[in-house]
Amino acid sequence: MSNGQLIYLMVAIAVILILAYVTAIFLRKRNVSRLTALEERKEELYNLPVNDEVEAVKNMHLIGQSQVTFREWNQKWVDLSLNSFADIENHLFEAESYNNSFRFFKAAHKIDQIESQIGLIEEDIAAIRNALSELEKQESKNSGRVLHALDLFETLQHTVAENSEKYGKALPEIEKQLENIQSEFSQFVTLNSSGDPVEAAAILDSTENHILALTHIVERIPALVETLTKELPEQLADLEEGYRKLLDANYHFTETDIESRFQLLHESLKNNQENIRQLELDNAEYENNRIQEEINALYDIFTREIAAQKKWLKVFFRHYQLISTT
């Protein structure tokens, strides 16, 4: 090998070494920079005032479901503070060791793992703090919500009291459900003021649903009662009276079960009162419609008979006139 070639080879080796050195320095500094940022993120998370927030909720002396909820979130924080942060610290140490021993790619892989782990911890801590905040604010939130529920309840009570005659046999059950809702309000107040706002909120949710459901029922009942106790009986009475008059006028019906159908209609009207009494409004509406259909069917029978009688009389008179002219 000539001297020139040897020089070129040495220069090439030197360039490669320099490039390798520069690359190593770059990778090492990049990893150091990422490790420093992760260390800062870890410290920021660890220094968050979660312990103070836990103590603030603990001093509320929660009971029941609220206490169960608090203990669950408190345990999550204990696990994070004792285990997860220590685990991150160990991983940071491993990554730093890899980086100092020029195992840059293994260090980078470990750093990626740490970033993912810290991201999960950030989400967990955010969830814990949010849950603690909700527990701390739940009592005051409940107090604001209950005012709206009470307004709805008072409106419902006023509506029932002002229109009690429109509810027929449903009134006792409506009044019973109003008393149940009143008891739920009392239970809510007890829970909310004695340290269990979470369970109180659940009771309030249920109470609001009961109020809305009963309001819907109260709105539907008057029309059903009006139909069942007035409109349908009046139509049935008209039918029975008309039937008697048609019989007295010597109308003849091919149907032999009209009287029994009248009786079944009276029984259906009476039985449907039980649906009203139990607030089975869908059943009551169905029965009202079925009774109306049966009444309409009887009306159709009478109408056909009257039309047939008129047609017969018309034919009879024409025949009589023909006989008279001959």
C-alpha positions as CSV (number, residue, x, y, z in Angstrom):
1,M,0.0,0.0,0.0
2,S,1.4,3.3,-1.0
3,N,1.9,6.2,1.3
4,G,-0.9,8.1,-0.5
5,Q,-3.4,5.3,0.0
6,L,-2.4,5.0,3.7
7,I,-3.0,8.7,4.2
8,Y,-6.4,8.5,2.6
9,L,-7.3,5.5,4.7
10,M,-6.2,7.2,7.9
11,V,-8.2,10.3,7.0
12,A,-11.3,8.2,6.2
13,I,-10.9,6.5,9.6
14,A,-10.5,9.8,11.3
15,V,-13.6,11.2,9.6
16,I,-15.6,8.1,10.6
17,L,-14.4,8.4,14.2
18,I,-15.3,12.1,14.3
19,L,-18.7,11.4,12.9
20,A,-19.3,8.6,15.3
21,Y,-18.1,10.8,18.2
22,V,-20.4,13.7,17.0
23,T,-23.3,11.3,16.6
24,A,-22.7,9.8,20.1
25,I,-22.5,13.3,21.6
26,F,-25.8,14.3,19.8
27,L,-27.7,11.2,20.9
28,R,-26.4,11.5,24.5
29,K,-27.4,15.1,24.8
30,R,-30.8,14.4,23.3
31,N,-31.4,11.7,25.7
32,V,-30.1,13.8,28.6
33,S,-32.5,16.6,27.5
34,R,-35.5,14.2,27.4
35,L,-34.5,12.7,30.8
36,T,-34.3,16.2,32.3
37,A,-37.8,17.0,31.0
38,L,-39.2,13.8,32.3
39,E,-37.7,14.4,35.7
40,E,-39.3,17.8,35.8
41,R,-42.7,16.4,34.8
42,K,-42.4,13.8,37.5
43,E,-41.5,16.4,40.1
44,E,-44.4,18.6,39.0
45,L,-46.8,15.7,39.3
46,Y,-45.4,14.7,42.7
47,N,-45.7,18.3,44.0
48,L,-49.3,18.7,43.1
49,P,-51.4,19.5,46.2
50,V,-53.2,16.2,46.0
51,N,-52.4,15.3,49.7
52,D,-54.0,18.6,50.8
53,E,-57.1,17.9,48.7
54,V,-57.4,14.5,50.2
55,E,-57.2,15.9,53.7
56,A,-59.8,18.5,52.9
57,V,-62.3,15.9,51.8
58,K,-61.3,13.6,54.7
59,N,-62.1,16.4,57.1
60,M,-65.7,16.5,55.7
61,H,-66.3,13.3,57.7
62,L,-68.2,11.6,55.0
63,I,-70.4,8.6,55.6
64,G,-72.1,5.9,53.5
65,Q,-71.6,5.9,49.8
66,S,-69.7,9.1,49.9
67,Q,-67.2,7.6,52.2
68,V,-66.9,4.5,50.0
69,T,-66.2,6.7,47.0
70,F,-63.6,8.7,48.9
71,R,-61.8,5.6,50.1
72,E,-61.6,4.3,46.5
73,W,-60.0,7.5,45.1
74,N,-57.8,7.9,48.2
75,Q,-56.4,4.4,47.7
76,K,-55.7,5.1,44.0
77,W,-53.6,8.1,45.1
78,V,-51.8,6.1,47.8
79,D,-50.9,3.5,45.2
80,L,-49.7,6.2,42.8
81,S,-47.6,8.1,45.3
82,L,-46.0,5.0,46.8
83,N,-45.5,2.7,43.8
84,S,-45.8,4.5,40.5
85,F,-43.5,7.4,41.3
86,A,-40.9,5.0,42.7
87,D,-41.2,2.9,39.6
88,I,-40.6,6.0,37.4
89,E,-37.6,6.9,39.5
90,N,-36.1,3.4,38.9
91,H,-36.8,3.7,35.2
92,L,-35.2,7.1,35.0
93,F,-32.1,5.7,36.7
94,E,-31.9,2.8,34.3
95,A,-32.3,5.1,31.3
96,E,-29.5,7.4,32.6
97,S,-27.3,4.4,33.1
98,Y,-27.8,3.2,29.6
99,N,-27.1,6.7,28.3
100,N,-23.9,7.1,30.3
101,S,-22.6,3.7,29.0
102,F,-23.2,4.7,25.4
103,R,-26.2,2.4,24.9
104,F,-28.2,5.3,23.4
105,F,-30.8,3.3,21.6
106,K,-31.7,1.2,24.6
107,A,-31.8,4.4,26.7
108,A,-34.1,6.0,24.1
109,H,-36.4,3.0,24.2
110,K,-36.6,3.2,28.0
111,I,-37.3,7.0,27.8
112,D,-40.2,6.3,25.5
113,Q,-41.6,3.9,28.1
114,I,-41.2,6.5,30.8
115,E,-43.0,9.1,28.8
116,S,-45.9,6.7,28.3
117,Q,-46.0,5.8,32.0
118,I,-45.9,9.5,33.0
119,G,-48.7,10.2,30.6
120,L,-50.9,7.6,32.2
121,I,-50.1,8.9,35.7
122,E,-51.0,12.4,34.6
123,E,-54.4,11.1,33.5
124,D,-54.9,9.1,36.8
125,I,-54.0,12.1,38.9
126,A,-56.4,14.3,36.9
127,A,-59.2,11.8,37.5
128,I,-58.4,11.6,41.2
129,R,-58.3,15.4,41.7
130,N,-61.6,15.8,39.7
131,A,-63.3,13.1,41.8
132,L,-62.1,14.8,45.1
133,S,-63.3,18.1,43.8
134,E,-66.7,16.6,43.0
135,L,-67.0,15.1,46.4
136,E,-66.1,18.4,48.0
137,K,-68.6,20.3,45.9
138,Q,-71.4,17.7,45.9
139,E,-73.2,19.0,48.9
140,S,-73.5,22.5,47.6
141,K,-74.4,21.3,44.1
142,N,-77.1,19.2,45.7
143,S,-78.5,22.2,47.5
144,G,-78.8,24.1,44.3
145,R,-80.4,21.2,42.4
146,V,-82.9,20.5,45.1
147,L,-84.4,23.9,44.7
148,H,-85.4,23.2,41.1
149,A,-86.8,19.8,42.1
150,L,-88.9,21.4,44.9
151,D,-90.3,23.9,42.4
152,L,-91.4,21.1,40.1
153,F,-92.9,19.3,43.1
154,E,-94.8,22.3,44.4
155,T,-96.2,22.9,40.9
156,L,-97.4,19.3,40.8
157,Q,-99.0,19.5,44.2
158,H,-100.8,22.7,43.3
159,T,-102.0,21.1,40.0
160,V,-103.4,18.1,41.8
161,A,-105.0,20.1,44.6
162,E,-106.7,22.5,42.1
163,N,-108.0,19.8,39.9
164,S,-108.7,16.9,42.3
165,E,-112.2,16.2,40.9
166,K,-110.7,15.5,37.4
167,Y,-108.6,12.5,38.6
168,G,-111.5,10.2,39.6
169,K,-110.4,7.0,41.2
170,A,-106.8,7.8,40.5
171,L,-106.7,10.5,43.1
172,P,-105.8,8.3,46.1
173,E,-102.8,6.7,44.3
174,I,-101.7,10.1,43.1
175,E,-101.8,11.4,46.7
176,K,-99.9,8.4,47.9
177,Q,-97.1,8.9,45.3
178,L,-96.9,12.6,46.3
179,E,-96.3,11.4,49.9
180,N,-93.6,9.0,48.7
181,I,-91.9,11.9,46.9
182,Q,-92.1,14.0,50.0
183,S,-90.4,11.2,51.9
184,E,-87.6,11.1,49.3
185,F,-87.0,14.8,49.9
186,S,-86.7,14.2,53.6
187,Q,-84.3,11.3,53.0
188,F,-82.2,13.5,50.7
189,V,-82.0,16.3,53.3
190,T,-80.8,13.8,55.9
191,L,-78.1,12.3,53.7
192,N,-76.9,15.6,52.3
193,S,-76.6,17.3,55.6
194,S,-75.1,14.3,57.5
195,G,-72.1,13.6,55.3
196,D,-73.2,11.5,52.4
197,P,-73.8,13.9,49.4
198,V,-73.1,11.1,46.9
199,E,-76.0,9.0,48.0
200,A,-78.1,12.1,48.5
201,A,-77.4,13.0,44.8
202,A,-78.6,9.5,43.8
203,I,-81.8,10.0,45.9
204,L,-82.3,13.4,44.3
205,D,-81.9,11.9,40.8
206,S,-84.6,9.3,41.6
207,T,-86.9,11.9,43.1
208,E,-86.7,14.1,40.0
209,N,-87.5,11.1,37.8
210,H,-90.5,10.3,40.0
211,I,-91.7,13.9,39.9
212,L,-91.5,14.0,36.1
213,A,-93.2,10.6,35.7
214,L,-96.0,11.6,38.0
215,T,-96.4,14.9,36.3
216,H,-96.8,13.1,33.0
217,I,-99.4,10.8,34.6
218,V,-101.3,13.7,36.1
219,E,-101.4,15.4,32.7
220,R,-102.9,12.3,31.0
221,I,-105.5,11.2,33.6
222,P,-108.2,13.9,33.2
223,A,-108.9,13.1,29.5
224,L,-109.0,9.4,30.2
225,V,-111.3,9.9,33.2
226,E,-113.6,12.3,31.2
227,T,-113.9,9.7,28.4
228,L,-114.4,6.8,30.8
229,T,-116.9,8.4,33.3
230,K,-118.8,10.7,31.0
231,E,-118.4,10.4,27.2
232,L,-118.6,6.6,26.9
233,P,-121.4,6.1,29.5
234,E,-123.5,8.9,27.8
235,Q,-123.0,7.2,24.4
236,L,-124.0,3.8,25.9
237,A,-127.1,5.3,27.5
238,D,-128.1,6.9,24.2
239,L,-127.6,3.5,22.5
240,E,-129.7,1.7,25.0
241,E,-132.5,4.3,24.8
242,G,-132.4,4.2,21.0
243,Y,-132.5,0.5,21.0
244,R,-135.7,0.5,23.2
245,K,-137.4,3.0,20.9
246,L,-136.5,1.0,17.9
247,L,-138.0,-2.1,19.4
248,D,-141.1,-0.2,20.4
249,A,-141.3,1.0,16.7
250,N,-141.3,-2.7,15.6
251,Y,-137.8,-2.7,14.3
252,H,-136.3,-6.2,14.1
253,F,-132.7,-7.0,14.5
254,T,-131.0,-10.0,13.1
255,E,-128.4,-9.8,15.9
256,T,-129.7,-11.6,19.0
257,D,-126.9,-10.6,21.4
258,I,-127.4,-6.8,21.6
259,E,-128.6,-6.9,25.2
260,S,-125.6,-9.0,26.3
261,R,-123.3,-6.6,24.4
262,F,-124.8,-3.8,26.4
263,Q,-124.1,-5.7,29.6
264,L,-120.5,-6.4,28.6
265,L,-120.0,-2.7,27.9
266,H,-121.2,-1.8,31.3
267,E,-118.8,-4.3,32.9
268,S,-115.9,-3.0,30.8
269,L,-116.6,0.5,31.9
270,K,-116.6,-0.6,35.5
271,N,-113.5,-2.8,35.2
272,N,-111.5,0.0,33.5
273,Q,-111.9,2.1,36.6
274,E,-109.4,-0.3,38.2
275,N,-106.8,0.6,35.6
276,I,-107.4,4.3,36.4
277,R,-107.2,3.6,40.1
278,Q,-103.8,1.8,39.7
279,L,-102.5,4.5,37.2
280,E,-102.2,1.8,34.5
281,L,-102.9,4.5,31.9
282,D,-101.8,2.6,28.8
283,N,-104.2,-0.2,29.7
284,A,-107.0,2.4,30.5
285,E,-106.5,4.1,27.2
286,Y,-106.5,0.8,25.3
287,E,-109.8,-0.2,27.1
288,N,-111.4,3.2,26.4
289,N,-110.6,2.7,22.7
290,R,-111.9,-0.8,22.7
291,I,-115.2,0.2,24.3
292,Q,-115.5,3.1,21.8
293,E,-115.0,0.7,18.9
294,E,-117.8,-1.6,20.3
295,I,-120.1,1.3,20.8
296,N,-119.4,2.4,17.2
297,A,-120.1,-1.1,16.0
298,L,-123.5,-1.0,17.7
299,Y,-124.3,2.4,16.2
300,D,-123.5,0.9,12.8
301,I,-126.0,-1.9,13.4
302,F,-128.7,0.5,14.4
303,T,-128.0,2.7,11.5
304,R,-128.1,-0.2,9.0
305,E,-131.4,-1.4,10.5
306,I,-133.0,2.1,10.3
307,A,-131.8,2.4,6.7
308,A,-133.1,-1.0,5.8
309,Q,-136.5,-0.2,7.5
310,K,-136.7,3.0,5.5
311,K,-135.9,1.2,2.3
312,W,-138.6,-1.5,3.0
313,L,-141.2,1.2,3.8
314,K,-140.3,3.0,0.6
315,V,-140.8,-0.2,-1.4
316,F,-144.0,-1.0,0.5
317,F,-145.6,2.4,-0.3
318,R,-144.6,2.2,-3.9
319,H,-146.3,-1.2,-4.1
320,Y,-149.3,0.1,-2.3
321,Q,-149.6,3.0,-4.7
322,L,-149.4,0.7,-7.7
323,I,-152.2,-1.5,-6.3
324,S,-154.4,1.7,-5.6
325,T,-154.1,3.0,-9.2
326,T,-155.1,-0.4,-10.6
